[in-house]
């Protein structure tokens, strides 16, 4: 009976989030995703660039490598993004730093899609236990949002190219932040991603060897499958469906599919922690389990916690408390690199 109530609570929460989302035009916009891909007018040509990106080890490497422009003041850090978009606010990255008084360990947090506030409770809880927490704003969120937007529709949408650009921008921004943290003297760097943020945290962990621990909440491998089947992305599917099917969407967004980087996530000096919701209607459990299987086939041994709640109700007690304690134990454990 309690779980029936929980399911209804999740559905009400999903409906509230659905009110501001509208269908939009399907757009390739390949040059945003793959600079230099001019005059791409067909899906097949888009697929060719996507295939190249998957096998390109530098696709998620910021080419400039610039560490200039960092400004820290009153617990806030800001710096220029490595990608320049047509939204000025989005081109400056903001991060909230909750100091712990120790340089032993830092956790960089990537929030969920359309987040309206940072995770102050997690930051306080961990900082009091010796872990500095840095909460970065992903593209088109918080201080980076479009002034005329009701939600972060430019981060994830039926515009195939801009979605890839936005995820790539988030990865570049995160990696630039990691370089700054290393220069500041932090010894162990961990990342935490929630829902869409777990794709960013996972891609960073897969491509940046400075990450020793990655915690992924409510995650899966294929972003295309999540968008096609998820409760929170129905408007995007409705926008896509007249022009493209799931099979083709998987090919177009192959660079964003963490299953394609499972071997990187299985590197021996990376510890993985995963929190999944058995009643999740946004990131379906079967998608998460498929990703876990791919990780294990690649040789990874993720620490997996299953909770009997939904996507949104993970934020309710006792589930958020159980997830938080599991995260704390994971971060406190000795890293493989130290062992």
DOTI-926189 format. One line per field, with one value per residue (C-alpha): residue in three letters; x, y, z; residue number from 0. Coordinates in Angstrom, 3 decimals. Example, Ala and Ser with C-alpha at 12.3 -4.5 7.8 and 13.67 -1.06 7.14 Angstrom:
BEGIN
resn <- c(ALA, SER)
xx <- c(12.300, 13.670)
yy <- c(-4.500, -1.060)
zz <- c(7.800, 7.140)
resi <- c(0, 1)
//
This chain:
BEGIN
resn <- c(UNK, UNK, UNK, UNK, UNK, UNK, UNK, UNK, UNK, UNK, UNK, UNK, UNK, UNK, UNK, UNK, UNK, UNK, UNK, UNK, UNK, UNK, UNK, UNK, UNK, UNK, UNK, UNK, UNK, UNK, UNK, UNK, UNK, UNK, UNK, UNK, UNK, UNK, UNK, UNK, UNK, UNK, UNK, UNK, UNK, UNK, UNK, UNK, UNK, UNK, UNK, UNK, UNK, UNK, UNK, UNK, UNK, UNK, UNK, UNK, UNK, UNK, UNK, UNK, UNK, UNK, UNK, UNK, UNK, UNK, UNK, UNK, UNK, UNK, UNK, UNK, UNK, UNK, UNK, UNK, UNK, UNK, UNK, UNK, UNK, UNK, UNK, UNK, UNK, UNK, UNK, UNK, UNK, UNK, UNK, UNK, UNK, UNK, UNK, UNK, UNK, UNK, UNK, UNK, UNK, UNK, UNK, UNK, UNK, UNK, UNK, UNK, UNK, UNK, UNK, UNK, UNK, UNK, UNK, UNK, UNK, UNK, UNK, UNK, UNK, UNK, UNK, UNK, UNK, UNK, UNK, UNK, UNK, UNK, UNK, UNK, UNK, UNK, UNK, UNK, UNK, UNK, UNK, UNK, UNK, UNK, UNK, UNK, UNK, UNK, UNK, UNK, UNK, UNK, UNK, UNK, UNK, UNK, UNK, UNK, UNK, UNK, UNK, UNK, UNK, UNK, UNK, UNK, UNK, UNK, UNK, UNK, UNK, UNK, UNK, UNK, UNK, UNK, UNK, UNK, UNK, UNK, UNK, UNK, UNK, UNK, UNK, UNK, UNK, UNK, UNK, UNK, UNK, UNK, UNK, UNK, UNK, UNK, UNK, UNK, UNK, UNK, UNK, UNK, UNK, UNK, UNK, UNK, UNK, UNK, UNK, UNK, UNK, UNK, UNK, UNK, UNK, UNK, UNK, UNK, UNK, UNK, UNK, UNK, UNK, UNK, UNK, UNK, UNK, UNK, UNK, UNK, UNK, UNK, UNK, UNK, UNK, UNK, UNK, UNK, UNK, UNK, UNK, UNK, UNK, UNK, UNK, UNK, UNK, UNK, UNK, UNK, UNK, UNK, UNK, UNK, UNK, UNK, UNK, UNK, UNK, UNK, UNK, UNK, UNK, UNK, UNK, UNK, UNK, UNK, UNK, UNK, UNK, UNK, UNK, UNK, UNK, UNK, UNK, UNK, UNK, UNK, UNK, UNK, UNK, UNK, UNK, UNK, UNK, UNK, UNK, UNK, UNK, UNK, UNK, UNK, UNK, UNK, UNK, UNK, UNK, UNK, UNK, UNK, UNK, UNK, UNK, UNK, UNK, UNK, UNK, UNK, UNK, UNK, UNK, UNK, UNK, UNK, UNK, UNK, UNK, UNK, UNK, UNK, UNK, UNK, UNK, UNK, UNK, UNK, UNK, UNK, UNK, UNK, UNK, UNK, UNK, UNK, UNK)
xx <- c(0.000, 2.848, 4.521, 1.275, 1.236, 4.893, 4.148, 1.321, 3.602, 6.195, 3.552, 2.268, 5.815, 6.347, 3.151, 4.280, 7.543, 5.671, 3.592, 6.372, 7.668, 6.453, 7.144, 9.739, 11.106, 13.411, 16.774, 20.067, 22.313, 25.392, 27.913, 27.097, 27.946, 30.863, 32.587, 33.491, 30.510, 29.051, 26.145, 25.185, 21.644, 21.036, 20.906, 23.418, 25.984, 25.254, 25.792, 29.221, 30.357, 28.842, 30.699, 33.971, 33.362, 32.869, 36.298, 38.046, 39.782, 40.026, 36.335, 35.763, 39.151, 39.032, 41.435, 42.658, 43.586, 43.364, 43.235, 42.902, 40.019, 39.177, 37.695, 36.953, 35.025, 32.789, 32.464, 31.767, 33.957, 33.394, 35.339, 34.798, 33.420, 35.544, 32.652, 31.120, 27.382, 24.921, 23.617, 26.033, 24.934, 25.745, 29.335, 30.334, 30.504, 29.496, 30.247, 29.400, 32.225, 31.507, 34.906, 35.818, 39.080, 40.953, 42.605, 42.454, 39.301, 36.947, 33.617, 32.311, 28.508, 26.574, 22.864, 19.818, 18.095, 16.016, 17.315, 16.092, 18.424, 21.763, 22.130, 22.917, 22.144, 24.612, 27.241, 26.865, 26.769, 29.959, 31.927, 31.500, 33.136, 36.228, 35.110, 35.021, 32.000, 31.892, 28.471, 28.875, 26.105, 25.587, 24.858, 21.627, 20.987, 21.034, 23.189, 23.657, 19.999, 18.410, 16.490, 13.368, 13.312, 11.008, 13.388, 16.749, 15.390, 18.697, 20.539, 18.365, 16.017, 15.016, 17.882, 20.362, 23.444, 22.795, 22.179, 25.577, 27.177, 25.596, 26.736, 30.197, 30.273, 29.320, 32.141, 34.669, 33.564, 33.813, 37.281, 38.461, 37.220, 39.086, 42.336, 41.838, 41.132, 44.326, 46.279, 44.779, 46.255, 43.313, 44.676, 41.674, 38.955, 35.540, 32.489, 28.799, 26.107, 22.340, 20.083, 21.222, 24.157, 25.228, 25.912, 28.206, 29.960, 30.316, 31.743, 34.229, 35.280, 35.684, 37.935, 39.775, 42.265, 42.406, 38.999, 39.488, 35.843, 32.566, 29.114, 26.207, 22.645, 19.692, 21.831, 21.887, 24.083, 22.060, 20.831, 18.755, 16.876, 16.352, 14.832, 12.690, 11.233, 11.429, 8.519, 10.252, 11.075, 7.767, 7.718, 11.141, 10.046, 6.930, 9.172, 11.527, 9.059, 7.789, 11.362, 13.450, 13.074, 14.864, 17.391, 18.516, 18.501, 20.876, 23.248, 22.991, 23.660, 26.221, 28.907, 26.686, 26.123, 28.201, 28.028, 30.455, 32.969, 32.422, 36.025, 37.223, 35.025, 36.482, 40.020, 41.651, 42.231, 38.570, 36.008, 32.344, 29.259, 25.723, 22.346, 19.293, 15.546, 13.521, 10.329, 11.986, 9.833, 12.325, 15.419, 13.859, 15.419, 15.985, 18.164, 20.163, 20.617, 21.815, 24.448, 25.501, 25.874, 28.084, 30.266, 30.739, 31.524, 34.212, 35.705, 34.269, 32.922, 30.497, 29.139, 25.395, 22.609, 18.998, 16.270, 12.559, 11.462, 10.901, 13.030, 11.687, 10.923, 14.614, 14.629, 12.258, 13.204, 14.219, 15.605, 17.671, 19.167, 20.080, 21.587, 23.512, 24.974, 25.922, 27.664, 29.516, 30.776, 31.886, 33.802, 35.396, 36.664, 40.297, 40.633, 42.074, 44.886, 45.892, 45.601)
yy <- c(0.000, 2.371, 1.717, 2.446, 5.834, 6.303, 5.572, 8.112, 10.681, 10.168, 10.503, 13.797, 15.089, 14.065, 15.843, 19.082, 18.903, 18.164, 21.348, 23.599, 21.253, 21.630, 19.833, 21.487, 21.057, 18.170, 19.615, 17.968, 20.978, 18.832, 21.664, 22.363, 18.773, 18.334, 21.628, 21.518, 19.356, 21.964, 21.312, 18.007, 17.529, 13.817, 11.452, 9.150, 11.945, 12.791, 9.128, 9.177, 12.045, 10.373, 7.131, 9.055, 10.805, 7.508, 6.218, 9.602, 9.579, 13.375, 14.125, 14.961, 16.679, 20.468, 21.442, 24.721, 23.281, 26.822, 27.159, 30.955, 33.098, 31.441, 33.793, 32.616, 34.760, 34.124, 30.388, 30.766, 29.923, 31.190, 30.631, 30.764, 27.671, 25.952, 26.128, 29.411, 29.281, 31.917, 32.303, 34.595, 33.470, 29.868, 30.711, 31.375, 28.417, 28.844, 26.467, 26.594, 25.455, 24.103, 23.878, 21.092, 22.533, 19.638, 19.087, 15.309, 14.782, 16.803, 15.773, 17.503, 17.261, 17.290, 17.915, 16.510, 17.990, 21.086, 21.288, 24.427, 24.362, 22.919, 20.059, 22.031, 19.128, 16.789, 19.523, 20.236, 16.578, 15.693, 18.871, 18.276, 14.897, 16.218, 16.178, 19.471, 19.646, 21.618, 21.904, 22.943, 24.406, 22.363, 24.167, 26.216, 25.683, 28.034, 31.081, 29.822, 29.568, 31.401, 34.356, 33.547, 29.804, 27.923, 24.965, 23.758, 22.799, 23.598, 20.975, 18.085, 18.367, 17.207, 19.265, 16.395, 18.529, 20.969, 18.120, 16.628, 20.066, 20.666, 17.336, 17.866, 21.367, 19.987, 17.431, 20.057, 22.402, 19.613, 18.581, 22.191, 22.424, 19.214, 20.689, 23.733, 21.563, 19.602, 22.857, 23.937, 20.828, 18.439, 14.911, 12.700, 13.768, 12.118, 12.915, 12.492, 12.689, 12.536, 11.418, 13.444, 14.586, 10.954, 10.896, 13.911, 12.477, 9.098, 10.517, 12.589, 9.564, 7.565, 10.159, 11.827, 9.640, 12.145, 10.867, 8.064, 7.607, 8.057, 7.813, 7.618, 8.064, 7.009, 6.222, 4.110, 3.819, 4.913, 8.497, 7.841, 5.000, 7.062, 9.925, 7.576, 5.605, 7.993, 9.657, 13.060, 13.276, 12.548, 15.961, 15.288, 11.894, 13.456, 15.995, 13.306, 10.616, 12.077, 12.289, 9.598, 6.228, 4.854, 2.833, 5.924, 8.062, 5.570, 5.997, 9.798, 10.007, 7.198, 9.586, 10.101, 6.396, 5.368, 1.735, 2.713, 3.691, 0.785, -0.350, 3.092, 3.014, -0.399, 0.992, -0.531, 2.750, 3.857, 2.918, 2.975, 3.440, 3.271, 4.012, 2.760, 2.995, -0.153, 1.846, 4.406, 5.579, 8.181, 6.004, 2.567, -0.207, -2.424, 0.288, 0.620, -3.140, -3.345, -0.734, -2.579, -5.748, -3.967, -2.581, -6.021, -7.586, -4.913, -5.889, -3.217, -4.147, -1.369, -1.064, -1.096, -0.083, -0.799, 1.166, 0.359, 3.850, 5.935, 8.521, 11.528, 9.763, 8.986, 12.472, 11.378, 9.701, 7.014, 6.605, 9.781, 8.918, 5.418, 6.779, 9.449, 6.972, 4.638, 7.535, 8.487, 4.921, 4.777, 8.054, 7.071, 3.739, 3.531, 4.251, 1.586, 3.937, 4.215, 0.463)
zz <- c(0.000, 0.858, -2.468, -4.335, -2.599, -3.530, -7.188, -7.172, -5.529, -8.255, -10.949, -9.471, -9.358, -12.998, -14.082, -12.439, -14.330, -17.561, -17.463, -18.777, -21.474, -25.042, -28.287, -30.509, -34.003, -34.839, -35.922, -36.922, -36.200, -36.800, -36.695, -33.046, -32.191, -34.554, -35.438, -39.095, -40.045, -42.365, -44.684, -43.069, -44.328, -43.772, -40.838, -42.519, -42.689, -39.040, -38.123, -39.779, -37.558, -34.474, -35.243, -35.554, -32.232, -30.377, -31.398, -31.058, -27.639, -27.742, -28.409, -24.741, -24.326, -24.242, -27.065, -25.588, -22.207, -20.838, -17.068, -17.119, -15.929, -12.598, -10.008, -6.468, -4.005, -0.979, -1.603, -5.329, -8.296, -11.821, -15.018, -18.791, -20.485, -23.092, -25.567, -26.664, -27.405, -28.582, -25.006, -23.151, -19.692, -20.592, -21.464, -17.850, -15.453, -11.812, -8.943, -5.237, -2.955, 0.524, 2.210, 4.609, 5.881, 4.290, 0.920, 1.272, -0.784, -2.977, -4.515, -7.653, -7.939, -11.234, -10.644, -12.421, -15.470, -14.671, -11.108, -9.360, -6.348, -5.355, -2.862, 0.265, 2.605, 0.883, 0.809, 4.534, 5.505, 3.623, 4.353, 8.077, 7.521, 5.815, 2.163, 0.272, -2.051, -5.308, -6.986, -10.607, -12.757, -15.913, -19.205, -19.270, -15.526, -12.518, -13.277, -16.854, -17.862, -20.761, -19.436, -21.474, -20.742, -18.389, -18.151, -19.492, -22.902, -24.620, -22.546, -23.704, -26.666, -30.137, -31.512, -31.957, -32.417, -29.601, -27.146, -28.011, -27.776, -24.357, -22.919, -24.381, -22.904, -19.487, -19.703, -20.793, -18.008, -15.438, -16.584, -16.543, -12.947, -12.059, -13.374, -11.181, -8.127, -8.737, -9.015, -5.683, -4.057, -3.658, -3.455, -4.235, -6.684, -6.818, -8.937, -8.182, -10.857, -10.458, -13.308, -16.372, -14.241, -13.935, -17.689, -17.266, -14.209, -15.908, -19.129, -17.122, -15.059, -18.270, -19.902, -17.010, -15.106, -12.230, -11.037, -8.538, -7.525, -9.392, -7.843, -10.286, -9.001, -11.204, -14.217, -17.372, -20.445, -23.468, -23.265, -26.389, -24.687, -21.553, -23.548, -25.648, -22.731, -19.769, -18.026, -17.903, -21.614, -23.329, -25.017, -26.511, -27.820, -29.331, -31.054, -32.346, -33.372, -36.650, -37.969, -36.294, -34.557, -31.520, -33.546, -35.431, -32.274, -30.676, -33.623, -33.560, -29.825, -29.712, -28.345, -25.278, -24.591, -21.578, -22.662, -25.414, -22.726, -20.333, -20.836, -19.744, -16.651, -15.831, -15.471, -12.374, -10.524, -10.615, -7.964, -9.028, -6.866, -8.287, -6.679, -8.601, -7.969, -8.589, -9.296, -11.569, -14.495, -15.729, -16.062, -16.492, -14.367, -17.400, -18.960, -15.758, -15.474, -19.070, -18.284, -15.118, -17.191, -19.732, -16.947, -15.435, -18.817, -19.237, -15.884, -13.596, -10.168, -9.277, -5.753, -6.514, -4.135, -5.158, -3.387, -3.654, -4.650, -7.768, -9.535, -7.661, -4.382, -3.975, -2.470, 0.314, 3.607, 4.234, 0.698, 0.555, 3.949, 2.798, -0.415, 1.492, 3.972, 1.128, -0.632, 2.555, 3.047, -0.572, -0.356, 2.950, 1.660, 0.593, -3.131, -5.434, -6.382, -2.715, -2.212)
resi <- c(0, 1, 2, 3, 4, 5, 6, 7, 8, 9, 10, 11, 12, 13, 14, 15, 16, 17, 18, 19, 20, 21, 22, 23, 24, 25, 26, 27, 28, 29, 30, 31, 32, 33, 34, 35, 36, 37, 38, 39, 40, 41, 42, 43, 44, 45, 46, 47, 48, 49, 50, 51, 52, 53, 54, 55, 56, 57, 58, 59, 60, 61, 62, 63, 64, 65, 66, 67, 68, 69, 70, 71, 72, 73, 74, 75, 76, 77, 78, 79, 80, 81, 82, 83, 84, 85, 86, 87, 88, 89, 90, 91, 92, 93, 94, 95, 96, 97, 98, 99, 100, 101, 102, 103, 104, 105, 106, 107, 108, 109, 110, 111, 112, 113, 114, 115, 116, 117, 118, 119, 120, 121, 122, 123, 124, 125, 126, 127, 128, 129, 130, 131, 132, 133, 134, 135, 136, 137, 138, 139, 140, 141, 142, 143, 144, 145, 146, 147, 148, 149, 150, 151, 152, 153, 154, 155, 156, 157, 158, 159, 160, 161, 162, 163, 164, 165, 166, 167, 168, 169, 170, 171, 172, 173, 174, 175, 176, 177, 178, 179, 180, 181, 182, 183, 184, 185, 186, 187, 188, 189, 190, 191, 192, 193, 194, 195, 196, 197, 198, 199, 200, 201, 202, 203, 204, 205, 206, 207, 208, 209, 210, 211, 212, 213, 214, 215, 216, 217, 218, 219, 220, 221, 222, 223, 224, 225, 226, 227, 228, 229, 230, 231, 232, 233, 234, 235, 236, 237, 238, 239, 240, 241, 242, 243, 244, 245, 246, 247, 248, 249, 250, 251, 252, 253, 254, 255, 256, 257, 258, 259, 260, 261, 262, 263, 264, 265, 266, 267, 268, 269, 270, 271, 272, 273, 274, 275, 276, 277, 278, 279, 280, 281, 282, 283, 284, 285, 286, 287, 288, 289, 290, 291, 292, 293, 294, 295, 296, 297, 298, 299, 300, 301, 302, 303, 304, 305, 306, 307, 308, 309, 310, 311, 312, 313, 314, 315, 316, 317, 318, 319, 320, 321, 322, 323, 324, 325, 326, 327, 328, 329, 330, 331, 332, 333, 334, 335, 336, 337, 338)
//
